[in-house]
Amino acid sequence: MVMLEAVTAGLPIIATDKGGTRNVVRSGINGILLNPEENLEQQIVEGVSFIKDGIKLKDMSDESLKIASEFSFDKVINQYDQIIKALTK
């Protein structure tokens, strides 16, 4: 939920590439995905430096807002509804 809140606020995200993170974070587009098997500290430093570039920050913020529209309340409720209906058949 935190990542969804972040994209809704137009924030770029730095997160580990685990679980469903790829559904929200598109590395190099609206944030940076970190490899949890490698040196996280170094990856965070590099990710923050990359995002701090003014142009990249603006572009990533714009992309986060676009991605947020994929997770609107109505869309998410509709997806849950479809899953529940499929499971109850």
Contacts in CASP RR format, 6 or more apart in sequence:
PFRMAT RR
TARGET T0000
AUTHOR 0000-0000-0000
METHOD contacts of the structure
MODEL  1
MVMLEAVTAGLPIIATDKGGTRNVVRSGINGILLNPEENLEQQIVEGVSF
IKDGIKLKDMSDESLKIASEFSFDKVINQYDQIIKALTK
3 13 0 8 1.000
3 15 0 8 1.000
3 21 0 8 1.000
3 24 0 8 1.000
3 25 0 8 1.000
4 24 0 8 1.000
4 68 0 8 1.000
4 71 0 8 1.000
6 13 0 8 1.000
6 64 0 8 1.000
7 13 0 8 1.000
7 24 0 8 1.000
7 30 0 8 1.000
7 64 0 8 1.000
7 65 0 8 1.000
7 67 0 8 1.000
7 68 0 8 1.000
7 71 0 8 1.000
8 65 0 8 1.000
8 68 0 8 1.000
8 71 0 8 1.000
9 64 0 8 1.000
10 61 0 8 1.000
10 62 0 8 1.000
10 64 0 8 1.000
10 65 0 8 1.000
10 68 0 8 1.000
11 61 0 8 1.000
11 64 0 8 1.000
12 30 0 8 1.000
12 31 0 8 1.000
12 32 0 8 1.000
12 51 0 8 1.000
12 56 0 8 1.000
12 57 0 8 1.000
12 60 0 8 1.000
12 61 0 8 1.000
12 64 0 8 1.000
13 24 0 8 1.000
13 25 0 8 1.000
13 30 0 8 1.000
13 31 0 8 1.000
13 32 0 8 1.000
13 64 0 8 1.000
14 31 0 8 1.000
14 32 0 8 1.000
14 34 0 8 1.000
14 44 0 8 1.000
14 47 0 8 1.000
14 48 0 8 1.000
14 51 0 8 1.000
15 21 0 8 1.000
15 25 0 8 1.000
15 32 0 8 1.000
15 33 0 8 1.000
15 34 0 8 1.000
16 33 0 8 1.000
16 34 0 8 1.000
16 35 0 8 1.000
16 36 0 8 1.000
16 40 0 8 1.000
17 27 0 8 1.000
17 33 0 8 1.000
17 34 0 8 1.000
17 35 0 8 1.000
17 36 0 8 1.000
18 36 0 8 1.000
21 33 0 8 1.000
22 33 0 8 1.000
24 67 0 8 1.000
24 71 0 8 1.000
25 31 0 8 1.000
25 32 0 8 1.000
25 33 0 8 1.000
26 63 0 8 1.000
26 67 0 8 1.000
27 33 0 8 1.000
28 50 0 8 1.000
28 60 0 8 1.000
29 60 0 8 1.000
29 63 0 8 1.000
30 60 0 8 1.000
30 61 0 8 1.000
30 63 0 8 1.000
30 64 0 8 1.000
30 66 0 8 1.000
30 67 0 8 1.000
31 51 0 8 1.000
31 60 0 8 1.000
31 64 0 8 1.000
32 43 0 8 1.000
32 47 0 8 1.000
32 50 0 8 1.000
32 51 0 8 1.000
34 40 0 8 1.000
34 43 0 8 1.000
34 44 0 8 1.000
35 43 0 8 1.000
50 56 0 8 1.000
51 57 0 8 1.000
51 60 0 8 1.000
END
